[in-house]
Amino acid sequence: MREAPNKLKWYNCCARTQSRQKVDPAIEVMTEPYDIIIIGAGLTGLSLARNLTVDGLATNFLVLEARDRIGGRIHTHMTGDGAPVEMGATWFFPFFRNLFKAMQTMNLEIMPQYMKGATFYESDPRSSPRKVNQGDDGDMFRIKGGTGNLTTTLRDNIDARRVLLSQVVTTINQVDGGLEVVTRDKTYRAKKVVTTIPPQLLAHSVTFNPALPAEVSKVTRETHTWMGDSMKGAITYSRPFWREAGLAGALFSQTGPFVQMYDQTSTNEDRFALVGFMDEDVARLPYEKRKAKVVAQLVRVFGPEAGTPLDYKDTFWGNEEFTMPRNADRLHRHKNNGHSVYTQAYMGGALYIGGTETSSHAGGYMEGAVTSAANIAKRIKDDLH
């Protein structure tokens, strides 16, 4: 629910490699060997790319992203009325020290989550929502300009031409001098490869030749995916009627479909939205029915002014193919996050498994993502010297 706590010498062996491997003629082989390939342009992947650039560890790198956008589970969606709403990672917390340091170097700022006024609680569908004057929630912050401003700024701090979208990795092969990364239509080669996609997705979607050790395969399959079982929703209005009524716009409900919701007025305070977590059972309904249930709930809570929204958007991350494998096992929250298998390199020391779930510090949060990136950058530096 809430995001709070709880030397490498390259051997040009293309001809020898292809002579002993069957290559699909439909696959274009990219002959340039990269120093490092990063799989995933989410917060970990882009942070790592920036770390490599700033530290001078690698200039000849490539970031491969399966989606047609960067960010991964950071997704600032623009609604039809121009409101930036967070479908993924949203809140910044005081223990995000590594992220805060990184943001300072990029001149990114945070702002408090608006919590002025009363908060609503729904405990039973037969009972009226009740107001509680709980005051400011001082441990919750948002990134100015939207969470997407973080990943966009990271991309802008590296050579953006090295970030390739719509590159779905299917296979990683160990070859002379490094690894071969095969996507649905291209093949790339690199001395080292870092995967930053959720380990559970990695285990279900990428084939390794040779196979990873059995323990590693087991742990990756059984590593909980942050946001993988979450549903986020956003509804926008022409004016912040809740603020005008002395309300925080916050809601905690055992009734749903919103079970936890907050004010998400834009940084410039010219777009007005309520955004939060939803009961994932509503994901089974068609869009219009989901929207209708949300509007009905907010009318019940805030009154008739909530009945005329400008737009509604929701995202069930369990249905996102580049976040969660289809029909994957449900795992308890944070299971295997920061497991020791993620501290080692595999496939001849050329493969690193990263991502927020692999971090022993704040695994499963944005803080874990930047920590993972920093740790892998250090390991690469140590391995190269």
VOMI-363608 format. One record per residue (C-alpha): x, y, z; residue number from 1. Coordinates in steps of 0.25 Angstrom, whole numbers. Example, Ala and Ser with C-alpha at 12.3 -4.5 7.8 and 13.67 -1.06 7.14 Angstrom:
REM VOMI-363608
+-------+-------+-------+-----+
|    px |    py |    pz |   n |
+-------+-------+-------+-----+
|    49 |   -18 |    31 |   1 |
|    55 |    -4 |    29 |   2 |
+-------+-------+-------+-----+
END
This chain:
REM VOMI-363608
+-------+-------+-------+-----+
|    px |    py |    pz |   n |
+-------+-------+-------+-----+
|     0 |     0 |     0 |   1 |
|     7 |    12 |     5 |   2 |
|    21 |    14 |     0 |   3 |
|    27 |    17 |    14 |   4 |
|    35 |     7 |    23 |   5 |
|    30 |    -4 |    26 |   6 |
|   165 |   -21 |   -70 |   7 |
|   156 |   -24 |   -78 |   8 |
|   162 |   -27 |   -92 |   9 |
|   152 |   -29 |  -102 |  10 |
|   154 |   -41 |  -112 |  11 |
|   147 |   -38 |  -125 |  12 |
|   141 |   -51 |  -127 |  13 |
|   129 |   -49 |  -135 |  14 |
|   132 |   -58 |  -146 |  15 |
|   137 |   -69 |  -137 |  16 |
|   124 |   -68 |  -128 |  17 |
|   115 |   -68 |  -140 |  18 |
|   121 |   -80 |  -146 |  19 |
|   118 |   -89 |  -134 |  20 |
|   104 |   -83 |  -131 |  21 |
|    92 |   -83 |  -139 |  22 |
|    87 |   -69 |  -142 |  23 |
|    73 |   -65 |  -146 |  24 |
|    75 |   -58 |  -159 |  25 |
|    64 |   -49 |  -155 |  26 |
|    72 |   -43 |  -144 |  27 |
|    81 |   -32 |  -147 |  28 |
|    95 |   -34 |  -140 |  29 |
|   101 |   -21 |  -135 |  30 |
|   116 |   -23 |  -136 |  31 |
|   121 |   -12 |  -127 |  32 |
|   125 |   -17 |  -114 |  33 |
|   120 |    -9 |  -102 |  34 |
|   127 |    -7 |   -89 |  35 |
|   114 |    -9 |   -82 |  36 |
|   100 |   -12 |   -85 |  37 |
|    89 |    -8 |   -75 |  38 |
|    76 |   -15 |   -76 |  39 |
|    65 |    -6 |   -72 |  40 |
|    63 |    10 |   -72 |  41 |
|    56 |    11 |   -59 |  42 |
|    62 |    18 |   -47 |  43 |
|    73 |     8 |   -44 |  44 |
|    77 |     7 |   -59 |  45 |
|    77 |    22 |   -61 |  46 |
|    84 |    25 |   -48 |  47 |
|    95 |    14 |   -52 |  48 |
|    97 |    20 |   -65 |  49 |
|    99 |    34 |   -59 |  50 |
|   108 |    28 |   -48 |  51 |
|   117 |    22 |   -59 |  52 |
|   117 |    35 |   -67 |  53 |
|   121 |    44 |   -55 |  54 |
|   131 |    34 |   -50 |  55 |
|   137 |    32 |   -64 |  56 |
|   136 |    17 |   -62 |  57 |
|   130 |    15 |   -76 |  58 |
|   126 |    24 |   -88 |  59 |
|   123 |    13 |   -97 |  60 |
|   110 |     8 |   -91 |  61 |
|    96 |     5 |   -95 |  62 |
|    83 |     4 |   -88 |  63 |
|    72 |    -5 |   -93 |  64 |
|    58 |    -2 |   -89 |  65 |
|    46 |   -11 |   -93 |  66 |
|    36 |    -1 |   -91 |  67 |
|    33 |    11 |  -101 |  68 |
|    37 |    21 |   -90 |  69 |
|    47 |    22 |   -79 |  70 |
|    44 |    21 |   -64 |  71 |
|    39 |     7 |   -62 |  72 |
|    31 |     7 |   -49 |  73 |
|    32 |    22 |   -49 |  74 |
|    21 |    27 |   -58 |  75 |
|    16 |    42 |   -57 |  76 |
|     4 |    41 |   -66 |  77 |
|    -2 |    53 |   -73 |  78 |
|   -17 |    53 |   -72 |  79 |
|   -26 |    59 |   -83 |  80 |
|   -27 |    72 |   -75 |  81 |
|   -12 |    73 |   -74 |  82 |
|   -11 |    68 |   -60 |  83 |
|     2 |    61 |   -57 |  84 |
|    -2 |    49 |   -48 |  85 |
|     7 |    38 |   -42 |  86 |
|     3 |    24 |   -46 |  87 |
|    15 |    18 |   -40 |  88 |
|    25 |    23 |   -29 |  89 |
|    21 |    36 |   -23 |  90 |
|    25 |    38 |    -9 |  91 |
|    39 |    42 |    -3 |  92 |
|    42 |    39 |    11 |  93 |
|    53 |    44 |    21 |  94 |
|    61 |    31 |    20 |  95 |
|    63 |    33 |     5 |  96 |
|    77 |    39 |     8 |  97 |
|    84 |    33 |    -4 |  98 |
|    73 |    38 |   -13 |  99 |
|    73 |    52 |    -7 | 100 |
|    88 |    53 |    -9 | 101 |
|    86 |    49 |   -23 | 102 |
|    75 |    59 |   -25 | 103 |
|    83 |    70 |   -19 | 104 |
|    94 |    68 |   -30 | 105 |
|    83 |    70 |   -40 | 106 |
|    76 |    82 |   -34 | 107 |
|    64 |    74 |   -32 | 108 |
|    55 |    78 |   -20 | 109 |
|    44 |    72 |   -11 | 110 |
|    31 |    78 |    -5 | 111 |
|    22 |    73 |     6 | 112 |
|    10 |    65 |     3 | 113 |
|    -2 |    74 |     5 | 114 |
|    -9 |    69 |    17 | 115 |
|   -15 |    82 |    23 | 116 |
|   -29 |    80 |    28 | 117 |
|   -37 |    68 |    32 | 118 |
|   -35 |    54 |    26 | 119 |
|   -47 |    44 |    23 | 120 |
|   -48 |    30 |    29 | 121 |
|   -57 |    19 |    23 | 122 |
|   -59 |     7 |    32 | 123 |
|   -72 |     1 |    27 | 124 |
|   -80 |     3 |    14 | 125 |
|   -92 |     5 |    23 | 126 |
|   -86 |    16 |    31 | 127 |
|   -84 |    30 |    27 | 128 |
|   -69 |    34 |    25 | 129 |
|   -64 |    41 |    37 | 130 |
|   -54 |    53 |    38 | 131 |
|   -41 |    53 |    46 | 132 |
|   -33 |    65 |    48 | 133 |
|   -19 |    58 |    48 | 134 |
|   -11 |    70 |    43 | 135 |
|     1 |    70 |    34 | 136 |
|     7 |    57 |    31 | 137 |
|    22 |    62 |    33 | 138 |
|    29 |    49 |    27 | 139 |
|    23 |    49 |    13 | 140 |
|    28 |    58 |     2 | 141 |
|    27 |    58 |   -13 | 142 |
|    37 |    62 |   -24 | 143 |
|    35 |    75 |   -30 | 144 |
|    31 |    74 |   -44 | 145 |
|    26 |    60 |   -42 | 146 |
|    34 |    47 |   -40 | 147 |
|    36 |    46 |   -55 | 148 |
|    45 |    59 |   -54 | 149 |
|    55 |    50 |   -46 | 150 |
|    56 |    40 |   -57 | 151 |
|    56 |    50 |   -68 | 152 |
|    67 |    58 |   -62 | 153 |
|    75 |    46 |   -60 | 154 |
|    74 |    43 |   -75 | 155 |
|    77 |    57 |   -78 | 156 |
|    90 |    56 |   -70 | 157 |
|    95 |    45 |   -79 | 158 |
|    96 |    43 |   -94 | 159 |
|    82 |    40 |   -97 | 160 |
|    85 |    34 |  -110 | 161 |
|    90 |    22 |  -102 | 162 |
|    76 |    19 |   -97 | 163 |
|    69 |    10 |  -107 | 164 |
|    54 |     8 |  -105 | 165 |
|    45 |    -4 |  -109 | 166 |
|    57 |   -14 |  -107 | 167 |
|    51 |   -26 |  -101 | 168 |
|    62 |   -35 |   -96 | 169 |
|    60 |   -50 |   -98 | 170 |
|    73 |   -57 |   -96 | 171 |
|    87 |   -54 |   -90 | 172 |
|    98 |   -63 |   -95 | 173 |
|   113 |   -64 |   -90 | 174 |
|   123 |   -62 |  -101 | 175 |
|   137 |   -60 |  -102 | 176 |
|   141 |   -47 |   -95 | 177 |
|   127 |   -44 |   -89 | 178 |
|   113 |   -46 |   -92 | 179 |
|   103 |   -45 |  -103 | 180 |
|    89 |   -39 |  -101 | 181 |
|    78 |   -43 |  -110 | 182 |
|    66 |   -35 |  -112 | 183 |
|    54 |   -38 |  -121 | 184 |
|    61 |   -32 |  -133 | 185 |
|    75 |   -29 |  -130 | 186 |
|    87 |   -35 |  -123 | 187 |
|    97 |   -27 |  -115 | 188 |
|   111 |   -30 |  -109 | 189 |
|   117 |   -25 |   -96 | 190 |
|   128 |   -28 |   -87 | 191 |
|   119 |   -26 |   -75 | 192 |
|   103 |   -27 |   -74 | 193 |
|    95 |   -21 |   -62 | 194 |
|    80 |   -25 |   -62 | 195 |
|    72 |   -16 |   -54 | 196 |
|    58 |   -21 |   -57 | 197 |
|    50 |   -28 |   -45 | 198 |
|    57 |   -41 |   -42 | 199 |
|    44 |   -49 |   -43 | 200 |
|    41 |   -44 |   -57 | 201 |
|    56 |   -47 |   -60 | 202 |
|    54 |   -61 |   -56 | 203 |
|    42 |   -63 |   -65 | 204 |
|    46 |   -55 |   -77 | 205 |
|    61 |   -56 |   -80 | 206 |
|    68 |   -69 |   -84 | 207 |
|    82 |   -70 |   -79 | 208 |
|    93 |   -79 |   -86 | 209 |
|    99 |   -85 |   -78 | 210 |
|    88 |   -85 |   -68 | 211 |
|    90 |   -77 |   -55 | 212 |
|    92 |   -85 |   -42 | 213 |
|    80 |   -93 |   -37 | 214 |
|    80 |   -84 |   -24 | 215 |
|    80 |   -71 |   -32 | 216 |
|    69 |   -76 |   -41 | 217 |
|    61 |   -80 |   -29 | 218 |
|    63 |   -67 |   -22 | 219 |
|    60 |   -58 |   -34 | 220 |
|    47 |   -65 |   -36 | 221 |
|    43 |   -64 |   -21 | 222 |
|    47 |   -49 |   -20 | 223 |
|    35 |   -40 |   -18 | 224 |
|    33 |   -29 |   -28 | 225 |
|    31 |   -15 |   -23 | 226 |
|    18 |    -9 |   -28 | 227 |
|    15 |   -23 |   -35 | 228 |
|     2 |   -25 |   -27 | 229 |
|    -2 |   -10 |   -26 | 230 |
|   -13 |    -2 |   -33 | 231 |
|   -12 |    13 |   -34 | 232 |
|   -23 |    22 |   -38 | 233 |
|   -24 |    37 |   -41 | 234 |
|   -36 |    46 |   -43 | 235 |
|   -35 |    61 |   -47 | 236 |
|   -44 |    73 |   -45 | 237 |
|   -45 |    87 |   -50 | 238 |
|   -43 |    92 |   -35 | 239 |
|   -38 |    87 |   -22 | 240 |
|   -52 |    87 |   -15 | 241 |
|   -47 |    79 |    -4 | 242 |
|   -36 |    89 |     0 | 243 |
|   -47 |   100 |    -1 | 244 |
|   -55 |    92 |     9 | 245 |
|   -43 |    91 |    19 | 246 |
|   -40 |    77 |    15 | 247 |
|   -27 |    70 |    12 | 248 |
|   -33 |    62 |     1 | 249 |
|   -27 |    49 |     8 | 250 |
|   -36 |    37 |    10 | 251 |
|   -33 |    23 |    17 | 252 |
|   -44 |    13 |    14 | 253 |
|   -48 |    -1 |    16 | 254 |
|   -59 |     0 |     6 | 255 |
|   -52 |     4 |    -7 | 256 |
|   -49 |     5 |   -18 | 257 |
|   -39 |    15 |   -13 | 258 |
|   -33 |    10 |     0 | 259 |
|   -23 |    21 |     2 | 260 |
|   -23 |    34 |    -5 | 261 |
|   -16 |    48 |    -5 | 262 |
|   -17 |    61 |   -11 | 263 |
|    -8 |    62 |   -23 | 264 |
|    -9 |    76 |   -28 | 265 |
|     2 |    80 |   -38 | 266 |
|    14 |    87 |   -34 | 267 |
|    10 |   100 |   -40 | 268 |
|    -4 |    98 |   -33 | 269 |
|   -11 |    99 |   -46 | 270 |
|   -16 |    85 |   -48 | 271 |
|   -24 |    77 |   -37 | 272 |
|   -24 |    62 |   -35 | 273 |
|   -27 |    52 |   -24 | 274 |
|   -18 |    40 |   -26 | 275 |
|   -15 |    27 |   -18 | 276 |
|   -16 |    12 |   -16 | 277 |
|   -28 |     4 |   -20 | 278 |
|   -34 |    -9 |   -17 | 279 |
|   -28 |   -18 |   -28 | 280 |
|   -41 |   -26 |   -29 | 281 |
|   -47 |   -14 |   -37 | 282 |
|   -36 |   -17 |   -48 | 283 |
|   -46 |   -28 |   -53 | 284 |
|   -56 |   -18 |   -56 | 285 |
|   -57 |   -10 |   -70 | 286 |
|   -51 |     4 |   -70 | 287 |
|   -65 |    11 |   -69 | 288 |
|   -70 |     3 |   -57 | 289 |
|   -57 |     5 |   -50 | 290 |
|   -58 |    20 |   -52 | 291 |
|   -73 |    20 |   -48 | 292 |
|   -69 |    13 |   -35 | 293 |
|   -58 |    23 |   -32 | 294 |
|   -67 |    35 |   -35 | 295 |
|   -78 |    28 |   -26 | 296 |
|   -69 |    27 |   -14 | 297 |
|   -63 |    41 |   -15 | 298 |
|   -77 |    47 |   -16 | 299 |
|   -81 |    38 |    -3 | 300 |
|   -68 |    44 |     3 | 301 |
|   -67 |    58 |    -2 | 302 |
|   -81 |    61 |    -7 | 303 |
|   -87 |    65 |   -20 | 304 |
|   -75 |    73 |   -25 | 305 |
|   -68 |    60 |   -27 | 306 |
|   -78 |    56 |   -37 | 307 |
|   -72 |    63 |   -49 | 308 |
|   -58 |    59 |   -51 | 309 |
|   -50 |    64 |   -63 | 310 |
|   -42 |    51 |   -65 | 311 |
|   -39 |    37 |   -58 | 312 |
|   -27 |    28 |   -60 | 313 |
|   -23 |    15 |   -53 | 314 |
|   -12 |     5 |   -54 | 315 |
|   -11 |    -9 |   -49 | 316 |
|     3 |   -12 |   -49 | 317 |
|     0 |   -27 |   -48 | 318 |
|    -4 |   -26 |   -63 | 319 |
|     8 |   -18 |   -67 | 320 |
|    16 |   -29 |   -76 | 321 |
|    30 |   -22 |   -73 | 322 |
|    27 |   -21 |   -58 | 323 |
|    21 |   -35 |   -54 | 324 |
|    21 |   -48 |   -61 | 325 |
|     8 |   -53 |   -65 | 326 |
|     2 |   -63 |   -55 | 327 |
|    14 |   -61 |   -46 | 328 |
|    13 |   -66 |   -31 | 329 |
|     8 |   -56 |   -21 | 330 |
|    19 |   -54 |   -11 | 331 |
|    19 |   -47 |     2 | 332 |
|    24 |   -33 |     2 | 333 |
|    39 |   -31 |     2 | 334 |
|    41 |   -46 |     1 | 335 |
|    56 |   -48 |    -3 | 336 |
|    58 |   -33 |    -5 | 337 |
|    73 |   -31 |    -2 | 338 |
|    77 |   -46 |    -3 | 339 |
|    92 |   -49 |    -3 | 340 |
|    91 |   -55 |   -17 | 341 |
|    90 |   -41 |   -22 | 342 |
|   104 |   -38 |   -17 | 343 |
|   111 |   -47 |   -27 | 344 |
|   114 |   -46 |   -41 | 345 |
|   111 |   -58 |   -50 | 346 |
|   114 |   -63 |   -64 | 347 |
|   129 |   -62 |   -63 | 348 |
|   127 |   -49 |   -54 | 349 |
|   121 |   -42 |   -66 | 350 |
|   106 |   -41 |   -61 | 351 |
|   101 |   -33 |   -49 | 352 |
|    87 |   -34 |   -44 | 353 |
|    82 |   -20 |   -39 | 354 |
|    69 |   -13 |   -37 | 355 |
|    62 |    -8 |   -24 | 356 |
|    58 |   -22 |   -20 | 357 |
|    73 |   -26 |   -19 | 358 |
|    77 |   -15 |    -9 | 359 |
|    79 |   -19 |     5 | 360 |
|    76 |    -4 |     9 | 361 |
|    62 |     0 |     6 | 362 |
|    60 |   -11 |    -4 | 363 |
|    47 |    -9 |   -11 | 364 |
|    47 |     6 |   -11 | 365 |
|    53 |    18 |   -19 | 366 |
|    64 |    19 |    -9 | 367 |
|    67 |     4 |   -11 | 368 |
|    68 |     7 |   -26 | 369 |
|    78 |    18 |   -25 | 370 |
|    86 |    10 |   -15 | 371 |
|    86 |    -2 |   -24 | 372 |
|    92 |     6 |   -35 | 373 |
|   103 |    12 |   -26 | 374 |
|   107 |    -1 |   -21 | 375 |
|   108 |    -8 |   -35 | 376 |
|   116 |     4 |   -40 | 377 |
|   126 |     2 |   -29 | 378 |
|   126 |   -13 |   -31 | 379 |
|   129 |   -10 |   -46 | 380 |
|   140 |     0 |   -42 | 381 |
|   146 |   -10 |   -33 | 382 |
|   146 |   -21 |   -43 | 383 |
|   152 |   -13 |   -54 | 384 |
|   164 |    -9 |   -45 | 385 |
+-------+-------+-------+-----+
END
